[in-house]
């Protein structure tokens, strides 16, 4: 009976450091995961232009990724709604991103459904490699693989945003009420110019007669 407290004390001395180490390890692992970048690459419909698909590169992680590179060129500039238009693979995205901060998004004009589908097929794997630092400031290399797919966009409704239509209208690229108004104003302006010229001519004639 007298030896039981001694056993408990010895067990406590043995287990306590282990539990402390385990708690520190779990805490570090949680911080490490929060500080690691997570680069995701995908296509999504453009928020502005209907039928246009954007290529999106986003850092969903909590750390900054440096010197981001990709395992292969990523298809962009591939247009065609019903039929793909010819495009050179040399025009695909081949970049090295110096810094991609947490939550930072880069967007490129990917193209249109049929144009991209020719190159994406049933899945286009791309691996992003990068450098980052751990919470202990140790430099490490990371990599994330994304499978690019656009099949889910088939038959998806698409339309231009109001801001995009307004910009087009102001630039005269579509037939809207703004274009009609501008034409009407041009006609009125020409008529007013003619009336002003007639009045000025009449005024000059009156001055000469007097």
Secondary structure, DSSP 8 states (H G I E B T S, - for coil): -TTHHHHHHHHHHHHHHHHHHHHHHHHHHHHHHHHS--EEEEEEE-SSSTT-EEEEEEE-SSS-EEEEEESS-B--SB--SSS-----GGGSB---EEEE-TT-EEEEEEE-HHHHHHHHTT-EEEEEEEEEE-TT--EEEEEEEEEE--GGGTT------HHHHHHHHHHT-S-SHHHHHHHHHHHHHHHHHHHHHHHHHHHHHHHHH-
